[in-house]
Amino acid sequence: MTGQDRRDTHPSGAPWRNFYGRFKGKSLRPSQEAYLQEDLDALSPGAVGWDVNPDRDPLDLPTIFGDAPVWLEVGFGGGEHMVHQAVRNPDVGIIGCEPYINGVAMLLGKIREAGATNLRVHPGDARDLFDVLPEASIDRAFLLYPDPWPKKRHHRRRFVTPDHLAPLARVLKPGAIFRVATDIPDYVRQTLEQVPRHGFDWQAEGPQDWREPWEDWIPTRYEKKALREGRVPHYLTFRRQG
């Protein structure tokens, strides 16, 4: 193995992937610790991590969800949108990924309260999940108020870059919908530049198509904060080509 190979791979065999967000914030409440200990393993979509799936065998989604359509939410925050969609669409399976463990704990509490059974949770990097999702297996994806990384030198850390968009395009079915919500104008610009380069068509026909939320939308805590601080949300809808 060359020195370059050693830099590019982890001892587990995983590629080195820089991660710039937070894994944990303030201390969890006892109830949240209990959610993580009691509920998280049962909501796993399967073997995602390189330590448990070094061969990157694809997840068996039909075993989890039957023949239901499968949706994906990348970075679900506190989980309010994900649970809202699960309750609204009981015949759909939804997988969410979120590395921030405080957000995962909040989601688990909401799942208990709602009694939703059509959800699975990956508490980690979306790129690891993309590795093991079968090609063209996802019917809809959501990217809602992602970390804006506002400094120009940090824009390469955003989700709307080839490192994330190429594998996302691989796992989405032809015709699948990809929704992006953000209140950061420069994030809108980068999204509209990058997403179409990876096999997506922007669906807007007029200003109302990015100014008005989707019919089944529920405001998230991040959107409420943006509105309080005077920022304007944008709602972008793309369709996977093919």
DRENDO-1510 file (C-alpha; in Angstrom, 1 decimal, always signed):
<recs>
REC; n; res; u; v; w
REC; 1; MET; +0.0; +0.0; +0.0 .
REC; 2; THR; +1.4; +3.4; -0.9 .
REC; 3; GLY; +1.5; +6.4; +1.3 .
REC; 4; GLN; -1.3; +8.0; -0.8 .
REC; 5; ASP; -3.4; +4.8; -0.2 .
REC; 6; ARG; -2.9; +5.1; +3.5 .
REC; 7; ARG; -4.0; +8.7; +3.5 .
REC; 8; ASP; -7.1; +7.8; +1.5 .
REC; 9; THR; -8.4; +4.9; +3.5 .
REC; 10; HIS; -9.3; +4.2; +7.2 .
REC; 11; PRO; -8.0; +1.0; +8.9 .
REC; 12; SER; -11.6; -0.3; +8.5 .
REC; 13; GLY; -11.3; +0.1; +4.8 .
REC; 14; ALA; -13.5; +3.1; +4.7 .
REC; 15; PRO; -12.4; +6.1; +2.6 .
REC; 16; TRP; -11.2; +9.1; +4.5 .
REC; 17; ARG; -14.2; +11.5; +4.5 .
REC; 18; ASN; -13.8; +14.8; +6.2 .
REC; 19; PHE; -16.8; +15.7; +8.4 .
REC; 20; TYR; -17.1; +19.3; +9.6 .
REC; 21; GLY; -20.3; +19.4; +11.5 .
REC; 22; ARG; -21.1; +18.6; +15.2 .
REC; 23; PHE; -21.7; +15.1; +16.5 .
REC; 24; LYS; -23.0; +16.3; +19.9 .
REC; 25; GLY; -24.1; +19.5; +21.6 .
REC; 26; LYS; -25.3; +20.1; +25.1 .
REC; 27; SER; -25.9; +17.2; +27.5 .
REC; 28; LEU; -28.9; +15.1; +26.7 .
REC; 29; ARG; -31.8; +14.8; +29.1 .
REC; 30; PRO; -32.3; +11.4; +30.8 .
REC; 31; SER; -35.3; +10.7; +28.7 .
REC; 32; GLN; -33.3; +11.4; +25.5 .
REC; 33; GLU; -30.6; +9.0; +26.7 .
REC; 34; ALA; -33.3; +6.4; +27.2 .
REC; 35; TYR; -34.6; +6.9; +23.6 .
REC; 36; LEU; -31.1; +6.3; +22.2 .
REC; 37; GLN; -30.5; +3.2; +24.4 .
REC; 38; GLU; -34.0; +1.7; +23.9 .
REC; 39; ASP; -35.2; +2.7; +20.4 .
REC; 40; LEU; -32.3; +3.5; +18.1 .
REC; 41; ASP; -31.1; +0.0; +17.3 .
REC; 42; ALA; -34.5; -1.2; +16.4 .
REC; 43; LEU; -34.9; +1.6; +13.9 .
REC; 44; SER; -31.7; +0.8; +12.0 .
REC; 45; PRO; -32.1; +0.4; +8.2 .
REC; 46; GLY; -29.4; -2.3; +8.3 .
REC; 47; ALA; -25.6; -2.6; +8.2 .
REC; 48; VAL; -24.4; +0.9; +7.1 .
REC; 49; GLY; -21.1; +1.5; +8.9 .
REC; 50; TRP; -17.9; +0.2; +7.4 .
REC; 51; ASP; -17.1; -1.6; +10.7 .
REC; 52; VAL; -20.2; -3.8; +10.3 .
REC; 53; ASN; -20.4; -3.8; +6.5 .
REC; 54; PRO; -16.9; -3.6; +5.0 .
REC; 55; ASP; -18.0; -5.2; +1.7 .
REC; 56; ARG; -20.6; -2.5; +1.3 .
REC; 57; ASP; -23.4; -5.0; +0.7 .
REC; 58; PRO; -26.6; -3.2; -0.3 .
REC; 59; LEU; -29.4; -2.8; +2.2 .
REC; 60; ASP; -32.4; -5.0; +1.7 .
REC; 61; LEU; -35.1; -2.3; +1.6 .
REC; 62; PRO; -38.0; -4.7; +0.6 .
REC; 63; THR; -37.4; -6.6; +3.8 .
REC; 64; ILE; -37.8; -3.4; +5.8 .
REC; 65; PHE; -40.6; -1.7; +3.9 .
REC; 66; GLY; -42.1; -4.3; +1.6 .
REC; 67; ASP; -42.9; -2.8; -1.8 .
REC; 68; ALA; -43.7; +0.6; -0.4 .
REC; 69; PRO; -42.0; +3.7; -1.9 .
REC; 70; VAL; -38.9; +4.8; +0.0 .
REC; 71; TRP; -38.1; +8.4; +0.8 .
REC; 72; LEU; -34.9; +9.8; +2.2 .
REC; 73; GLU; -34.3; +12.8; +4.4 .
REC; 74; VAL; -30.7; +14.0; +4.6 .
REC; 75; GLY; -30.0; +15.9; +7.9 .
REC; 76; PHE; -33.4; +15.8; +9.6 .
REC; 77; GLY; -32.5; +18.2; +12.4 .
REC; 78; GLY; -35.0; +17.7; +15.2 .
REC; 79; GLY; -37.1; +15.4; +13.1 .
REC; 80; GLU; -40.4; +17.3; +12.9 .
REC; 81; HIS; -40.6; +17.2; +9.2 .
REC; 82; MET; -39.7; +13.5; +9.0 .
REC; 83; VAL; -42.3; +12.4; +11.5 .
REC; 84; HIS; -44.9; +14.7; +9.9 .
REC; 85; GLN; -44.3; +13.0; +6.5 .
REC; 86; ALA; -44.3; +9.5; +8.1 .
REC; 87; VAL; -47.7; +10.1; +9.8 .
REC; 88; ARG; -49.1; +11.8; +6.7 .
REC; 89; ASN; -47.9; +9.0; +4.4 .
REC; 90; PRO; -48.2; +5.7; +6.3 .
REC; 91; ASP; -47.8; +3.7; +3.1 .
REC; 92; VAL; -44.3; +5.1; +2.5 .
REC; 93; GLY; -41.1; +4.1; +4.1 .
REC; 94; ILE; -38.8; +6.9; +5.2 .
REC; 95; ILE; -35.1; +6.7; +6.0 .
REC; 96; GLY; -33.4; +9.7; +7.8 .
REC; 97; CYS; -29.8; +10.3; +8.3 .
REC; 98; GLU; -28.4; +12.8; +10.8 .
REC; 99; PRO; -24.9; +12.7; +12.5 .
REC; 100; TYR; -25.9; +15.2; +15.3 .
REC; 101; ILE; -26.9; +12.9; +18.2 .
REC; 102; ASN; -29.0; +15.5; +19.9 .
REC; 103; GLY; -31.2; +15.7; +16.8 .
REC; 104; VAL; -31.4; +12.0; +16.7 .
REC; 105; ALA; -32.6; +11.9; +20.3 .
REC; 106; MET; -35.2; +14.6; +19.5 .
REC; 107; LEU; -36.4; +12.6; +16.5 .
REC; 108; LEU; -36.8; +9.4; +18.6 .
REC; 109; GLY; -38.9; +11.2; +21.1 .
REC; 110; LYS; -41.2; +12.5; +18.3 .
REC; 111; ILE; -41.4; +9.0; +16.9 .
REC; 112; ARG; -42.6; +7.6; +20.2 .
REC; 113; GLU; -45.1; +10.4; +20.6 .
REC; 114; ALA; -46.5; +9.9; +17.1 .
REC; 115; GLY; -46.4; +6.1; +17.1 .
REC; 116; ALA; -45.0; +6.1; +13.6 .
REC; 117; THR; -43.7; +2.7; +12.5 .
REC; 118; ASN; -42.6; +3.5; +8.9 .
REC; 119; LEU; -39.3; +5.2; +9.8 .
REC; 120; ARG; -35.7; +4.1; +9.9 .
REC; 121; VAL; -32.7; +6.1; +11.2 .
REC; 122; HIS; -29.0; +6.2; +10.4 .
REC; 123; PRO; -27.2; +8.3; +13.0 .
REC; 124; GLY; -24.3; +9.2; +10.8 .
REC; 125; ASP; -22.9; +10.6; +7.6 .
REC; 126; ALA; -25.2; +10.5; +4.6 .
REC; 127; ARG; -22.3; +9.4; +2.4 .
REC; 128; ASP; -22.0; +6.1; +4.3 .
REC; 129; LEU; -25.7; +5.5; +3.7 .
REC; 130; PHE; -25.4; +6.3; +0.0 .
REC; 131; ASP; -22.7; +3.6; -0.2 .
REC; 132; VAL; -25.2; +0.8; +0.7 .
REC; 133; LEU; -28.5; +2.1; -0.7 .
REC; 134; PRO; -29.3; +0.1; -3.9 .
REC; 135; GLU; -29.1; +2.0; -7.2 .
REC; 136; ALA; -32.4; +3.7; -8.1 .
REC; 137; SER; -34.1; +2.7; -4.9 .
REC; 138; ILE; -35.3; +6.0; -3.5 .
REC; 139; ASP; -38.5; +7.7; -4.7 .
REC; 140; ARG; -38.1; +11.1; -3.0 .
REC; 141; ALA; -35.3; +13.0; -1.1 .
REC; 142; PHE; -35.3; +16.0; +1.2 .
REC; 143; LEU; -32.6; +18.4; +2.0 .
REC; 144; LEU; -34.1; +21.0; +4.4 .
REC; 145; TYR; -32.2; +23.9; +5.9 .
REC; 146; PRO; -28.8; +22.3; +5.5 .
REC; 147; ASP; -25.8; +23.8; +7.3 .
REC; 148; PRO; -25.1; +26.9; +5.2 .
REC; 149; TRP; -21.3; +27.1; +5.8 .
REC; 150; PRO; -21.5; +30.8; +4.9 .
REC; 151; LYS; -17.8; +31.6; +4.6 .
REC; 152; LYS; -16.7; +31.3; +0.9 .
REC; 153; ARG; -13.7; +29.1; +1.8 .
REC; 154; HIS; -16.2; +26.6; +3.4 .
REC; 155; HIS; -18.6; +26.3; +0.5 .
REC; 156; ARG; -17.0; +23.0; -0.5 .
REC; 157; ARG; -18.3; +21.6; +2.8 .
REC; 158; ARG; -21.9; +22.1; +1.7 .
REC; 159; PHE; -24.1; +19.2; +0.7 .
REC; 160; VAL; -24.7; +20.6; -2.8 .
REC; 161; THR; -21.3; +19.5; -4.0 .
REC; 162; PRO; -20.3; +16.6; -6.2 .
REC; 163; ASP; -19.2; +14.5; -3.2 .
REC; 164; HIS; -22.8; +14.3; -2.1 .
REC; 165; LEU; -24.8; +14.9; -5.2 .
REC; 166; ALA; -23.3; +12.2; -7.4 .
REC; 167; PRO; -24.1; +9.4; -5.0 .
REC; 168; LEU; -27.5; +10.9; -4.3 .
REC; 169; ALA; -28.3; +10.8; -8.0 .
REC; 170; ARG; -27.2; +7.2; -8.1 .
REC; 171; VAL; -29.7; +6.1; -5.5 .
REC; 172; LEU; -32.7; +8.1; -6.7 .
REC; 173; LYS; -35.0; +6.5; -9.2 .
REC; 174; PRO; -35.6; +8.2; -12.6 .
REC; 175; GLY; -38.3; +10.7; -12.1 .
REC; 176; ALA; -37.7; +10.9; -8.3 .
REC; 177; ILE; -38.3; +14.3; -6.6 .
REC; 178; PHE; -35.5; +16.1; -4.7 .
REC; 179; ARG; -36.7; +19.0; -2.5 .
REC; 180; VAL; -34.3; +21.6; -1.1 .
REC; 181; ALA; -35.3; +24.3; +1.4 .
REC; 182; THR; -32.9; +27.0; +2.5 .
REC; 183; ASP; -32.9; +30.7; +3.6 .
REC; 184; ILE; -29.4; +31.4; +2.4 .
REC; 185; PRO; -29.4; +33.2; -1.0 .
REC; 186; ASP; -25.9; +32.0; -1.9 .
REC; 187; TYR; -26.9; +28.4; -1.0 .
REC; 188; VAL; -29.8; +28.9; -3.5 .
REC; 189; ARG; -27.3; +30.0; -6.1 .
REC; 190; GLN; -25.0; +27.0; -5.5 .
REC; 191; THR; -27.9; +24.6; -5.5 .
REC; 192; LEU; -29.2; +25.8; -8.8 .
REC; 193; GLU; -25.7; +25.6; -10.3 .
REC; 194; GLN; -24.7; +22.2; -9.0 .
REC; 195; VAL; -27.9; +20.0; -8.8 .
REC; 196; PRO; -28.7; +20.2; -12.5 .
REC; 197; ARG; -25.1; +19.1; -13.3 .
REC; 198; HIS; -25.9; +15.8; -11.6 .
REC; 199; GLY; -28.9; +14.8; -13.6 .
REC; 200; PHE; -31.7; +16.8; -12.2 .
REC; 201; ASP; -34.2; +19.3; -13.8 .
REC; 202; TRP; -35.4; +22.3; -11.7 .
REC; 203; GLN; -39.2; +22.2; -11.8 .
REC; 204; ALA; -40.0; +25.9; -11.2 .
REC; 205; GLU; -42.3; +27.5; -13.8 .
REC; 206; GLY; -42.8; +30.8; -11.9 .
REC; 207; PRO; -41.7; +32.7; -8.8 .
REC; 208; GLN; -44.4; +31.1; -6.6 .
REC; 209; ASP; -42.7; +27.7; -7.2 .
REC; 210; TRP; -39.8; +28.8; -5.0 .
REC; 211; ARG; -41.4; +31.4; -2.8 .
REC; 212; GLU; -44.3; +29.2; -1.6 .
REC; 213; PRO; -43.8; +26.1; +0.5 .
REC; 214; TRP; -45.0; +22.7; -0.7 .
REC; 215; GLU; -48.6; +21.8; +0.0 .
REC; 216; ASP; -47.6; +19.1; +2.5 .
REC; 217; TRP; -44.9; +21.3; +4.3 .
REC; 218; ILE; -44.6; +21.8; +8.0 .
REC; 219; PRO; -42.4; +24.6; +9.3 .
REC; 220; THR; -39.3; +23.4; +11.0 .
REC; 221; ARG; -37.6; +25.1; +13.9 .
REC; 222; TYR; -34.8; +26.2; +11.5 .
REC; 223; GLU; -37.3; +27.9; +9.3 .
REC; 224; LYS; -39.0; +29.6; +12.2 .
REC; 225; LYS; -35.6; +30.9; +13.3 .
REC; 226; ALA; -34.9; +32.2; +9.8 .
REC; 227; LEU; -38.2; +34.0; +9.7 .
REC; 228; ARG; -37.6; +35.6; +13.1 .
REC; 229; GLU; -34.3; +36.8; +11.9 .
REC; 230; GLY; -35.7; +38.3; +8.7 .
REC; 231; ARG; -34.4; +35.7; +6.2 .
REC; 232; VAL; -36.5; +34.5; +3.3 .
REC; 233; PRO; -37.0; +30.8; +2.7 .
REC; 234; HIS; -36.7; +29.3; -0.7 .
REC; 235; TYR; -38.3; +26.0; -1.8 .
REC; 236; LEU; -36.6; +24.3; -4.7 .
REC; 237; THR; -38.0; +21.2; -6.4 .
REC; 238; PHE; -35.9; +19.0; -8.8 .
REC; 239; ARG; -36.7; +15.9; -10.7 .
REC; 240; ARG; -34.2; +13.2; -11.4 .
REC; 241; GLN; -33.7; +12.7; -15.1 .
REC; 242; GLY; -34.2; +9.4; -16.9 .
</recs>
